[in-house]
Amino acid sequence: MIKFKLKNDKYEIEIPALAFGTASFEKQNNDEEYFPFLDMYVNLGGNCIDTARSYCSWIENGESSAETTIGRWFKARNNREDIILVTKGGHDGWIEGERVPRLNREELEGDLNKSLEVLQTDYIDLYLLHRDDESTPVEEIMPILNDFVKSGKVHFIGASNWKTERIEKANEFAIKNGMEPFRVSQIYYSLAHTSKEAIGDPTIACMDTKAYAWYKKNNFPVMAFSPQAKGFFSKVASGESITHHMESQFVSTANLARLSRVKTMCEETGYSPATLVLGYLNSQQFPVCSVFSATKLWQLEEDMQAGDIVLDEKQLAFLENRM
């Protein structure tokens, strides 16, 4: 599988092209349903699992479900050292329907320590801030994260849903002051374009032309969430009516044109739409790890076939409707 390396003074890891995402692990104490997915992902060559402190908190009794399931799996399989563990903290809270930032030291330390507890581990390989608060100076945030790394509880840090301008400013401050910088950015990124307006969440960061230029210029690694556009390409290419997706954030003239080209290239290459769109992300001019998920084991098996797919420039241009 394609990989890219993260390295600092103490630690070194290789992030694979495909990380398994666990936002769908919503049921408490349902190991018989979720363990087979984790097992299959590893058996097929994967070793990076992505989760978050806030995952599943949106459903009744869902809080900590994803992380807790992974913690039980680590204990049952005795394989913590074999897995690159990615989790996130500092997601916004809510008070009387209003978003409340949670990037102060007390909140972040609380999130990290709770994650370590339920994940049944004493360290996180890659710890991401789940959201940003632009009213909080990076000069206040980065020392907190640097302390996490110095303590050994975290090996690398990253940003999730941060603007590139904020990442750059944070890293300039960190490097100038001898602190650990952000090493990875997790944002929405797929062959299908969308926006925070279409998603309906102003705190989401999406890949666009300006951001792409920055990531390319800086060769900055991206972890792409929703890399398959929530199944948009696979479902419509398989014959599902587009009318079922008319309210989708992905239905646009540009994305429908790309869908047509995905179908054509699948016929030419023998790839499925699911694997082709993951291979598209493998082929960018900066490192990309796709954080994918699956609700059926056969889907996971199909997705993992994309781990070594690399498209050439002509194929990329075709998919992007540039030729």
C-alpha positions in Angstrom: 0.0 0.0 0.0 1.1 3.5 -0.8 2.4 5.4 2.4 3.9 8.7 3.4 6.2 9.3 6.4 5.8 11.5 9.4 8.9 12.1 11.5 10.0 14.3 14.4 12.8 14.2 16.9 11.3 11.3 18.8 8.9 9.4 16.6 8.4 8.1 13.0 5.3 6.6 11.4 4.1 5.8 7.9 0.6 6.7 7.1 -1.1 4.5 4.6 -3.2 5.6 1.6 -6.3 4.1 3.2 -7.3 4.7 6.8 -10.4 3.1 8.3 -12.9 5.7 9.7 -15.2 4.8 12.6 -17.8 7.6 12.7 -20.4 4.9 12.1 -19.6 2.9 15.2 -22.8 4.3 16.9 -24.0 1.3 18.9 -22.7 0.8 22.4 -21.4 -2.7 23.3 -21.8 -4.1 19.8 -18.5 -5.7 19.3 -19.9 -8.5 17.2 -20.9 -6.0 14.6 -17.8 -3.7 14.5 -14.9 -6.0 15.3 -15.2 -7.9 11.9 -14.7 -4.6 10.1 -11.6 -3.7 12.1 -10.3 -7.3 11.7 -10.9 -7.3 7.9 -9.2 -3.9 7.4 -6.1 -5.2 9.2 -6.1 -8.6 7.5 -6.2 -6.8 4.1 -3.1 -4.8 4.9 -4.4 -1.7 6.7 -2.9 -0.3 9.9 -4.4 3.2 10.5 -7.7 3.7 12.3 -9.3 7.1 12.5 -11.8 8.1 15.2 -12.7 11.1 17.4 -13.7 12.0 20.9 -17.0 13.5 19.6 -18.0 10.6 17.3 -21.5 9.3 18.0 -22.2 11.9 20.6 -25.1 13.0 18.4 -27.2 10.0 19.3 -28.6 8.9 22.6 -26.1 7.0 24.6 -23.6 7.3 21.7 -20.9 9.3 23.4 -17.5 7.5 23.4 -19.0 4.6 21.4 -16.4 4.7 18.6 -13.3 5.2 20.8 -14.6 2.7 23.4 -15.2 0.0 20.7 -11.6 0.5 19.4 -10.2 0.3 22.9 -12.0 -3.1 23.5 -10.7 -4.3 20.2 -7.1 -3.3 21.1 -7.4 -5.3 24.3 -9.1 -8.3 22.6 -6.5 -8.5 19.8 -3.5 -7.3 21.7 -2.4 -5.3 18.7 -2.1 -1.7 19.8 1.5 -1.4 18.8 0.6 -2.6 15.3 -1.9 0.2 14.7 -1.5 3.9 13.8 -4.2 5.5 15.9 -5.7 8.8 14.9 -8.2 10.6 17.1 -9.5 14.1 17.5 -10.4 16.4 20.3 -11.5 20.0 20.8 -14.8 19.8 18.9 -17.2 22.6 19.4 -19.7 22.3 22.2 -23.3 23.6 22.3 -25.0 25.8 24.8 -28.7 26.8 24.1 -28.2 26.0 20.4 -25.1 28.1 20.0 -21.7 26.7 19.1 -19.1 27.1 21.8 -15.4 26.7 21.0 -13.4 24.2 23.1 -9.8 24.9 22.5 -8.6 26.0 26.0 -6.2 23.9 27.9 -8.7 22.4 30.3 -11.0 21.2 27.6 -8.3 19.8 25.4 -6.6 18.0 28.3 -9.9 16.6 29.3 -10.6 15.3 25.8 -7.2 13.8 25.4 -7.2 12.1 28.8 -10.7 10.7 28.3 -9.7 9.4 24.8 -6.6 7.6 26.3 -8.8 6.1 29.0 -11.5 4.6 26.7 -9.1 3.7 24.0 -7.1 1.7 26.6 -3.8 3.1 25.5 -1.2 5.5 26.9 -0.4 7.3 23.6 -2.1 8.6 20.5 0.0 8.4 17.3 -1.7 11.4 15.6 -3.9 13.8 17.5 -6.0 16.3 15.6 -7.9 19.4 16.7 -11.3 18.6 15.4 -12.4 22.2 14.8 -10.8 25.7 14.9 -11.8 28.9 16.6 -10.3 31.8 14.8 -10.8 34.1 17.7 -8.3 32.0 19.7 -4.7 33.0 18.8 -2.5 30.1 17.6 0.0 31.4 20.2 -2.4 30.0 22.8 -3.2 26.7 21.1 0.2 25.4 20.0 1.9 25.4 23.4 -0.9 23.1 24.7 -0.4 20.6 21.9 3.4 20.8 22.2 3.0 19.8 25.9 1.0 16.8 24.8 3.9 15.7 22.6 6.5 16.4 25.3 4.5 14.3 27.7 4.6 11.3 25.3 0.8 11.1 25.3 0.8 12.3 21.7 3.4 11.6 19.0 2.3 13.9 16.2 -0.3 16.6 15.9 -2.6 17.8 13.1 -5.5 20.0 12.3 -9.0 19.0 11.2 -11.2 21.5 9.4 -8.7 24.3 9.7 -8.1 26.9 7.0 -4.7 26.8 5.3 -3.9 30.3 6.5 -4.4 29.3 10.1 -2.3 26.1 9.7 0.5 28.2 8.2 0.3 30.8 11.0 0.3 28.1 13.6 3.3 26.3 12.2 5.3 29.5 11.7 4.8 30.2 15.4 5.5 26.6 16.5 8.7 26.3 14.4 10.0 29.7 15.5 9.5 28.7 19.1 10.9 25.2 18.9 7.5 23.5 19.2 5.9 20.6 17.4 4.1 21.9 14.3 1.0 20.5 12.6 2.1 17.6 10.4 -1.3 16.7 8.8 -4.5 18.4 7.8 -7.8 16.5 7.7 -10.5 18.1 5.5 -13.3 17.2 3.1 -11.7 16.1 -0.2 -13.0 14.0 -3.0 -13.3 13.9 -6.8 -16.8 15.3 -6.2 -16.7 19.0 -5.2 -18.8 20.4 -2.4 -18.6 23.3 0.0 -19.4 24.1 3.7 -22.5 25.9 2.5 -23.7 22.8 0.6 -22.9 20.6 3.6 -24.6 23.1 5.9 -21.8 23.3 8.4 -19.8 26.5 8.5 -17.0 24.8 10.6 -16.2 22.3 7.8 -13.1 22.9 5.6 -13.3 21.7 2.0 -10.7 21.3 -0.6 -10.9 24.1 -3.2 -8.6 25.6 -5.8 -6.9 28.0 -3.3 -6.4 25.3 -0.7 -5.2 22.8 -3.3 -2.5 25.3 -4.5 -1.3 25.7 -0.8 -1.1 21.9 -0.2 0.7 21.4 -3.4 3.2 24.2 -2.8 4.0 23.0 0.7 3.7 19.3 -0.1 1.6 19.2 3.0 -0.2 15.8 3.8 -3.9 15.6 3.7 -6.2 13.1 5.4 -9.4 13.2 3.2 -12.7 12.5 4.9 -15.7 11.5 2.8 -13.3 10.6 0.0 -16.0 8.7 -1.9 -18.5 11.5 -1.6 -20.8 9.4 0.6 -21.1 6.8 -2.1 -22.3 9.3 -4.7 -20.3 7.8 -7.6 -20.9 4.2 -6.7 -24.6 4.4 -6.1 -25.5 6.4 -9.3 -23.0 4.5 -11.4 -24.7 1.2 -10.3 -28.0 2.4 -11.6 -29.6 4.2 -8.6 -31.7 7.1 -9.8 -30.2 10.5 -9.6 -33.6 11.7 -8.3 -32.7 10.0 -5.0 -29.7 12.3 -4.7 -31.3 15.6 -5.8 -31.0 17.1 -2.3 -27.4 15.8 -2.0 -24.5 18.2 -1.5 -22.8 16.5 -4.4 -25.4 16.9 -7.2 -24.0 19.6 -9.5 -23.3 20.0 -13.1 -19.6 19.6 -12.5 -20.0 16.5 -10.4 -22.5 14.9 -12.8 -19.9 15.4 -15.6 -17.3 13.8 -13.4 -19.6 10.9 -12.7 -20.0 10.3 -16.4 -16.2 10.1 -16.7 -15.9 7.8 -13.8 -18.2 5.4 -15.5 -16.2 5.6 -18.7 -12.9 5.0 -16.9 -14.2 2.1 -14.9 -15.2 0.4 -18.2 -11.7 1.0 -19.5 -9.7 0.0 -16.4 -11.9 -2.6 -14.8 -11.9 -0.6 -11.5 -15.1 -0.1 -9.6 -16.2 3.5 -8.9 -15.4 3.0 -5.2 -11.8 2.1 -5.9 -11.3 4.5 -8.7 -12.2 7.6 -6.7 -9.8 6.5 -3.9 -7.1 5.9 -6.5 -7.7 9.5 -7.7 -6.7 10.8 -4.3 -3.7 8.5 -4.2 -2.5 10.2 -7.3 -2.3 13.8 -6.2 0.9 16.0 -6.1 1.0 15.9 -2.3 0.5 13.0 0.2 -3.1 12.0 0.7 -4.6 9.4 3.0 -8.3 8.6 2.4 -10.3 8.1 5.5 -13.0 5.7 4.2 -15.8 3.8 5.9 -18.0 0.9 5.0 -21.2 -0.6 6.2 -20.8 -3.9 4.5 -17.8 -6.2 4.7 -17.8 -6.6 0.9 -17.5 -2.8 0.5 -14.5 -2.7 2.8 -12.8 -5.5 0.8 -13.6 -3.6 -2.5 -12.2 -0.3 -1.1 -9.0 -1.9 0.1 -8.2 -2.8 -3.5 -7.4 0.9 -4.1 -4.3 0.9 -1.8 -1.9 0.8 -4.7 -3.8 2.5 -7.5 -2.0 5.4 -9.1 -3.5 7.3 -12.1 -1.4 9.1 -14.6 -1.8 12.8 -15.5 -3.9 12.0 -18.6 -6.3 10.0 -16.5 -6.5 12.7 -13.8 -7.2 15.3 -16.4 -9.9 13.2 -17.9 -11.6 12.7 -14.5 -11.4 16.4 -13.7 -13.0 17.3 -17.1 -9.8 19.1 -18.2 -9.6 17.4 -21.5 
